[in-house]
Structures are given as structure tokens and as C-alpha cells.
Amino acid sequence: MTTNFSKSILGLTICSLLLSGCGATAPVLISTPVENIDAIPLKISDLSETQKKTWGHLDLISDTIPGMAVEKAYADLVKGRKGEKIIVAILDSGMDLEHEDLVNVLWTNTKEIPGNNKDDDNNGYVDDIHGYNFLGESYNEQLEAARILRLKLGDATLQAAAKKVIDEDAQKYLTYKNQLDQMLPAIKSADMAITAHLGKENYTKEEVAAITTEDSTLLQSKSIVNQMFAYGDSMAEVITKLEGDIDGLIERLNYNLNVDFNGRTEVGDNPYDLKDLGYGNGNPQNRVATESHGTHVAGIIGAQRGNGKGVDGVANNVALMSIRAVPNGDEYDKDIALGIRYAVDNGAKIINGSFGKAFSPNAEWVYEAIKYAASKDVLFVHAAGNDGNDLDDTSNANFPNDQINNGAEIADNVITVGSLTAKYGSGLVSSFSNYGTINVDVFAPGSAIYATMPNSTYDYNSGTSMAAPGVAGVAALVWSQYPSLKASQVKKIILQSGLTTKTQVTVPGEDAGAKEFSSLSKSGKMVNAYNALLLAEQVTSGKVKL
């Protein structure tokens, strides 16, 4: 959808100070239309279904939607240039390796013979055809705080901090569950009453609003149903969501927060011994349909473009390596450290890490793996986390990161990504997104992102987990077109080429106030693929130094 801007706004889409003047004929970096745009931005509800599914690829200038200008980049700059294939590792939950939109873009280890139960390429991993599975057949797991209590890890201070988190979260989520348990029967009863009154199961919000009655019970049902329409387009959808929320709360209470649960037993290793190797297997396929996170992340990065199915990924020439290391709970430092090293040693140029946790007993293992990746010129893109916290407050830890206690970066190959909504203006930053001028590098689309799901399906998900793979996809697109760049240069290009804005945005968190968007991350910017490609061209040709 294109909006006709006034001349004053068009005048603001000037080239960046990094490059030549506005009279140049070659493409120039675009800059944010800072003034007046807040008066005319589109809302996600104004978009067509197709546009809702692709808003993260739209362009702020022409669409007034704060996407990454991906389609503009392909139309104006890439123009069918395939570039060099980039291997991107999805360090996550298992992936649907047979998904219709992913099966043709999987990384394949051609040195390994499938199914012969041998390590043919002598890389230390048996039958690793499309990646590796560090979780074996396990899936449900504790939070690290619960493991600290169960295993009595660390000192008394660490255990006290872990106990505080577990006790508070257990009480909070039990309260949520009890509330939903009470609400759901009333909602179902109201739905049945409206169905009986209208004589149809599939009714609309407008039909409910039009009901006139003196029956107090029916009026109450009407009020409940009207409220529920804020959470879905139909009551069936709302009820399904609520039942899913209850199931999720049960899982959190039974597994994540249960100090007595041990999800690692069937894996067979000691997860706190980095030298205890040889565990897991070569099949990183998701184990159950609800294990969908890795599949969704993979689709954002590299779902096959132009095949007429589902969605188009950000990057057009990638091979996706699946590394199953993130369970339904907190990941282990050992699995993440070994997963990073596996990706690096098997040719990945980019690792996407859409995970994180508040406690990391063996963080040094991961730090060393990140430094190893940097030494091999591999980029690590990480989600900032979904707690609505300022990560520069050292009490709001989110591991892994690239520094200790806000100190110097351990390596220059990590991009930490916060999340944007589709609404340019005060609601630009997702309400759940972490932020911080030291610990978050940049922001990208992360709310209501449509992508691949298990069993060749598609759906929307929200989180910084969705923002990070968008950035990983942009990095892959840039690196594919300009393969001589170094990982640190790709990072700098992405950070420096983004768009910023002087608009005041609502700061996430319980004590939300308003700040300039530029004050919420190190770069102060939102990722822009179009600009990143232009700046990469200038850097590669020697016209611009980072």
C-alpha cells in the first residue's frame, strides 16, 4: 500500500550524510521522514491480509509501516542477482525439515552418508545430514533457576536469587491459571447462549452488537462475547487460544518451574561437564507439533522465495542448518557452546540465537564459543528477550550476551535485537521487548510476524525471537551480495545503515514512560535492508569507511 506524501515529507527522504548529495543518479541511503509522518501512518488493521503477512518486509517511506524495506531492496538493488550462498545456523528448537517452504533451502552435509550410524566426515557427530540434535529425544525442561535449586549450583547468593525467581513465578503463573480456569467455563457458556439466540455457531461481532433483549442473562453473555472479540475474529478462535494458554501454564508449572523435574535424564550426559561429549543424535527434526519455534525462525530467515507457497524469507540464497539445542524451558550452556562451535566448524557464516535466560552458571563456555566464532569470521545474531526490561540494569540479565556487567565487548561479532510493532509512532517498540543502549544493538520487526510452522503450515508469532531472524536474514542477504566483507563489517553496516526517528515511543515495562526511540539501543536505529545493501556497496568499493 502506497501513501502520497506531501512535498515537505518527500524532501526529508534525503540521502544520508554518509554518501553523496541528493543530485546523485545512483541510489542513495534513505533517511527517516521524521516530521509529520505520525499524522498519517497506517495501522496494521488497515492492511490487507497479504500485507499483514509481509509487513516486516515493507518500507517505512512508501508504506509508513516500519518494516525492513526488504521488497524494495529486491526490486531496486538485487534485481535477480543471486549472489553467494550463505549457510545460516538455526540454533533453536527442532525444525520441520520436511516443510514445503524449507525443504529446498536446507543445508546438507554432503560428506556424511545418511543413516549408516557412522561419523563419515570425522567431525565428531554421527549422521548429521542437516545439522545436529543436542537434546536427544528430550523436550520439556526446567528453567535454569530451578536447576540451580535442584542441583544446588553456585553459592548461597545465587541459590537465593534463583529461589526468589521460582517462588514468584510459580505464584504468578498459578494465579493466572486459576483465573483462566474460572473464566473459560463462563466464556463457553456465553458463546453457547449467543449461538442459541442467533441460531448459528459462526456469528460476527456486528451480529452480537445488534442483539436487543431484556433478558439479563443474555445481556451478560452479550457483554462477555463482545469483550472476547478483542482477542480473536471468532469465539472458536478465542476459546482455542485460551485453552492453549492454560496448557502453556500447566507446562510452565509442571516442568519449567518444578524444582523436582529433570528433563535431561533421557539425554544421558552430564550437562554441567563440557568434556562429556558424544550425546544427542543427527536428527534435529522437531519432536512434537508444539515444538514450532525453530521452524518459525527458519522461515523468517530463509523460507524459499518466489515458490508461491506460504511466505518469502528475507534472504534469497541461504542454506539453513538446524541445530536442536533449545528445549521447552531454558537451554543448557553446554548445548549452546557446543552448538555454536558445531555451526562454525561446519561452515555457517551466521548463527541465529532466538533464545535467552536469566541465569547462566557456565556462561564462560558460551563466551569462549562466541569468541571462537569471531575468530572464524562468523556472525552471531541474538534476541534481546521479552521481559520489557532495560538490560543495562545489571539485575536484568539476559544470557548469552557479549559483555560482562556492561563492560567491554568480548568480541565484535554479536548483534542483539529488540522488537518493533507495525505501528510507526508512540507504539513503535513492542511492549514486551527488552532494550538498552549497551546491551541492545538495534530493533527490527518482531510483533505479529507470519512464518512457517510444523507440518507445512503457517502462523503468526511475536517476540524478539522473531526480530533476530529478520536481522539474520538481512545479514545473509548483504553477505551473499558482498562476500568479501568480514563479520564485524556486516554488523557495523547493519547498525549504521538503519533508520532512526526523533519520535517519542512508549518504553516497555510496568513503569512505562516515553523516550526518544534513538535512546533505546546502541545504534538508535531500526534495521533497513535497502540501506544495508547500499552501504555494503560503498564499503566494498572503498568509497566509505566504517
N, C-alpha and C positions, 0 to 999 in steps of 0.2 A: 504494500500500500504506500503510495507516494503522496506527500503533502507539499503544497505550493508555499514555499517560504516567502516572506517579504524580502525586499531588496536589502534591508538592514541585516537580516539574518544571513542571506547569501554572502554579504560582504564579510561576515565573520568566519566563513568557511575558507579562510585563507591558509596559505601554506605555512608550515612550521618554520620557526627561526633556524631550524637545523639546515634547511635547504634553500634553494634559490627563490627569487621573488615570484610574485603572482603572475608575472608576464611570461613565465616559462611555458613551453609547449608540452614538456614531459610531465607525467603525473607527479604530483607533489603530495606531501603529507597533509592530511586534512586535520583541522583542529575543531574543538567543540564549539558549537554555536551557543555561547554562554548566555546571551541575553535573549529574552522574550520566548525562548522555547518552552518554558514552563507553562505558558499560557495556552499552548496548542498541542501538547503531546497526546498521542493515542494511548488508550488503556488496552490491556491485553483482552478485555471483554469486547473491544471494538474490532478485533481481528477476526478473520475467517478461521475456520478450523485448521486449514493448511498453514496459515500464518502463525497460529498458536503453537503448532508443532515445530516451527522453524524460527521462532523469534530470536533465539540466540545467534542466528546467522544473519539477522537483519542489520540495518545500518542506521545509526543514530541521526545522521544528517538527512537522509532522504526519507526515512520511515518514522523518525522520532521515537524509535524503540532502541534501547541501549544494548543491542547485540554487538557481535564482533566483526561486522562487515565482511563475513565470510563469502557470501554470494557475490558481493561487489568485487571482492578480491579475485574470485574465479572469473568473473565476467570481464573485468578490466585489465587484470595483470597476469593471471596464469594462462588463460586463453588456450586450454588444451595442452599446455606443456606438462608432461608427466613428471619429469624430474627423477631424482634418485630415490629408490625405495628405502624407507626408514623403518627399522624394527622398533616397535614400541611395546614395552613390557607392561602388562596389566597386573600389578602386584595387589591382589584383591581376593575376593571370594572366588569360587569356581565360575567358569564361563560356560555358556551353552555353545559348545564347539560345533554343533550342527545347525546353528541358527541360520536361516536363509540369507540374512544380511551380513553375516560374519564369516561363514564357511569359506568364502573365496578370498578372504583377506587375512587368514591365519598364518602365523609364522610356522614353518615346518623345518624340523631338524633333519635334513637330508642325509646326515651321517649316521642316523640311527635307524635300525630295522624294526618296524613296528611288531610288538607282541612276542618277541623271542626271549624276553626276560634276561637280556644281556645289555651291558653298557658298551655298545658297539663303538662309540666315539671316545670312550675313556674320559668322559667329563665328570665322572662321579655319580651320574644319575641314569638309572635304568629306564629304557623305553620312553624317554622324554621327547615325544614327537612334536607336540605343540606347546611344550612348557613343562612345568613340574608342579606336583601337589605335595606341599609340606604338611598337610593336615591329615593325610591318610583318609580314613572313612569318617573321621570326626566332623562335627559341625557346631553343635551348641557348646558354648564356653562361658567361663566366668569373666567378669571384669578383673583387671589386674589387681584392683584394690581387694577383691575377695580372695584372690590367690595369695596376696601378701598376708592376709589374716590366716588363711588355711595352712600355709607353709611357714608362717612366722618369719617372713623375709625381712631383712633390714633391721634397723634399730627400733627402739620404743617410739621415737618421734614419727617414723614412717608408718608404723603399725597404728598409731593413734590417728594419724591423718587418714589412713585407709578406712579405719573403723568409722570415723565421722562420716565419710562419704557413703559407705554402705548402709549405715543406720539411717541417715537422712533420706537416701534414695529409696530404700526399702519402704519406709513410711510413706513417702510421697507417692510412689507408684501403687502401693496397696490402696491408698486413698483414692487415686484415680480409678483403679479397677472397681472398687466398691461403688463409686459414683456411677460408672458406666453400667455396672450390673443392675443398679436401680433404675437407670434411665431407659435402658434398652426395652424392657417389657412395656413401659409407658409409650414409647415411640412406636413399637409394633402394634400396640392396641389402638393408638391414634390412627395409624395407617389403615388398619382394618376397618375402623369406623368410617373414615373418609371413602375407602373403597366401597363399602356397603352403601353409603349415601349416594355416591356418584354412579354406582353400578359398573365400575371399571377399575382394574388394577393399575393401569398405567394412566395416571392423570397428571395434569400440569399444575404449575404454581398458580397460573391465572384461573384455572378452574376452581382451585381451592379458595382463592381470594374472592371469587364470585359467590361463594356459598352464603346464603342468608338463612338464619334459623333462630328460634327462641330456645332451642334445646341447649342447656348449659353444658352438658357432656359433649355434645357435638362441637360447640363453640370452643371448648377446651382442646378437643382433638384438632380442630382447625388451627388454633394458635400454635400447638406443638409442631404440626406438619409445616406450617409457614416458617417457623424458626429453622426447621431441619433443611428446608430448601436452600439455605445459605451454605450447606455443606455438600450439596450434590444436585444433579439435574433431575433425579428421581428418588423416591423413597427407597426403592430397591437398592440403589447405589449407596444411599446414606446408611442403610442398615448393614450392608456388606462392609462398608468402611468401619462402622462401629464394632462389628463382630471381629474384624481384623485387628482393630485397636486393642480389644480385650485379649485376643490371642497373643498379641505382642507383649502386653503387660504380664500375662501369665508366663511367657517365656523369660521375660526380664526377671521376674520374681523367682522362678524355679531354677533358672540357670545362671544368668548374669550376676545376680546379687546373692545367690545362695552360697554361703561360705563352705558348705559341706559337699558341694558338687565338684566333680573332677571330670572335665570333658576330655582330658588328654590321655586317659588310660588306654584307649584302643589304638593310639598312635604308637606307643611302645618305647618312646625315647625319654630322656631326661631333658625337658625344655629349658632347664637352667644350666645346662652343660653344653657349651658351644662346640666342644670336641666330640660330642655324641652324635655321629653322623649316620647316614645310611637309612634314615627313616623316610616315610612317605612313599609315594609312587609316581609313575609317569603320566597319570591321568588327571588333569586339572578340570575336568568336567564338573559342573555344579551337581550336587547330590540330590537336592530336592528343588521343587519349583520355587519355593520361597527364598532359596539361595539365588537371588537375582541381581545383587549389587554389581558383581563383576561384569555381568552381561550388559547391564545398562551403561556402565562406564565405558566398556569397549565400544559400544555403538556410538557414543558421543564422539569418541576419538576417530573411529575409522570405519563405521558401517559403510558398506560398499556404495559408492556414489554412482548415481545415474542408472541403477538397475531397475528402477520403477517399483521398488519394494520398500515399505516402511519409511526409513529416514536416510538421509545422507550424512555421513560423518564429516567432521571438519577437514580431515586430511584425506587426500586422494590417492596417495601412493605409500601405504604402510603395510607392514606385516605385524599382526598382533600376537604377541607372546603371552600366554596365560600362565600366571604363577599363583596357584591357590595357597594363600597364606593367611587370609583374614577370615576367622570363624564368625559365628553368630555370638559375638562377645568381643573381648579385647584380644588383639593379636599378641603373639609372643615376640619379644625382642629377638630371640634366636631365629625364628622363621623369617622375620623381616630382614635381618642382617644377611642370612644365607640367601634369601630371595633376591636381594639387591645384587649380591655377588654372582648369583646364577645368571641374572639378566645381563650383567656386564660381560661375563665370561662367554656368553653365548650370542653376543653381537648386538644387543639392544643399544640404541643411541639415546632413548628416552625411557624413563621409568615413571609411570603414574602411580602415586600412592594416595588413594582416596580413603584414608583411614586415620585413626589417631586415638590417643588415650591420655589420661591424666597422670598415670604412674608408669614409670619405665625403669624397673630395677636394674636392667642391664643396658642402659642407654648407650654406654660406651661401645658396645658391639655394633650398634646401628651407626653411631658417629664414624666409626672406623670404616664401615661399609660405604657410607656416603663419601668419605674421603677417597676410598678406593675407586668409586665411580668417577669422582672428579679427576683422579689421576689417569683414568682411561677415557676421558672426554665424554662422559655420559651425563645427561641432564636428569634431575630428579624433580618432578612436579608433585606438590603435596597439598592436600586440602587443609584449610585453616581451622576447620572444626565448626560445630553447630551449637555452641553454648551461648552465643550472644555476648561473649566476653572480650575485654581488652587484654590481649595476650602479652602486652608489655608489662602488665601487673604479674610479677613472677609467681603469685599464688594461683594464677590461671594457666597452669602448664598444659601444653598440648604437644605430645610426642608423636613422631620424631620431629625435631627441628634442626636448625643449622647453627645453633649457638647455645652457650650455657649461661643462664642468668643474665640475658641481654648483653652478653659480651661479644667479642669479635666473631665473625662467621668462621666456622671451621673449614668451609670450602665455598667456592663461588659457582656452584652448580645446582643450587636449590631454589625453586620458585614456590612460594607459599601463597595460596589463592583464596581470597574471600569471595562471597557470593552476591550477585546482583539480581534484582527483580526486573520485570519487563517495563516498569513504570519509571520513566525519567522524571526526576523531581525529588520531593522530600522523601518519598518511599523507595528511592533507588537501591539502597542496601537492604538485602534480605534480613528480616527481623531476627533470624537465628544465627547470622554469620558472625564469627569472631573477627577481630580487627586489631590493628596495632601498627604504629609506624616503624617498629623494629622487627616485629615478627610476622607481619603480613606484607607481601611484596606488591600485590596487585589484585584487582577484582575482575570477575568475569561472570557471565550468566549462570545462575545456579538454581533459580526458582522455577518450578513447573517446566522441567526440561523433558521433552519427549524423546525416547530412545528405545533400543532393543531390550526385550525381556525374554526369559526362557521359553522354550517351545515355539520359537518363531513368532512371538507376539511382541507388542509394543505398548508402552505406557509412560505416564509422567512420573517423575520423581524430583524431589527438591533436596538441596544440601550443597555445602561446599564440595561434597563428593562429586557433584555434577559440574561444578565450576572448574575444578582442577583438570579433568579430562578435556574440557574445551580448550584450555591453555596448552595442554599437551598436544592436542591436535594442531593448534596454531604453530607450535614449535616444530612439529613434524612437517607441516606444510612449508614453513620457512626453510628448514634444513634440507628438505627434499629439493627445493629450487636452488639453494645456495650451500651445497655440501662442503665447501671449503671452510665454512665458519666453525668456530670452536663452541663448545657447550656454554662457556661463560659469555661468549658474544651473543649467542642466541638468547640467553637470559637477559642481557642488557638491552638487546633490541626490543624484546617483548615489553620490558618495563619502560623504556624510554619512548617508545612509539605509541603508547596508549593515549586515550583521550582523557582529559580531566574536566572538571567543571567547578565553578565557584558556588554552585547552588548548595544551600544548606540541606543536609539529609538527616533523617532520624537515626540516631545512634542505637544499635541493638542493645538489648538488655533491659532489666527490670527498671532501672533508673534512667530510661531513655531520655535524652535531650536532643539537641541539634548541633551539628558541627559541619564545617565545610567538608565535602566529600574528600578533598585532597589531603585532609588531615588523618585519614583512617588507614593509610598504608604507606609503605616506604616510597613507592613511586607516586602515590596520589592519583593513580590512573586506572582506567578500565581497558582491558585488552582490545586491540583492534588489528585484525589480520591484514587488512588493506595497508595500513601504515607500517606494520611489521615487515611486510614484503618490500615496500618501498625503501625503508631504512636499511634492510638487508642488502638490497641492490647498491645503495650508496656506500655502505661499509665495504662490501666485497670489491667494488670498483675503486676504492681508495678515496672517494670524494668526502667521506665523513669518518671521523674517528670517534669511537665510543668513549 
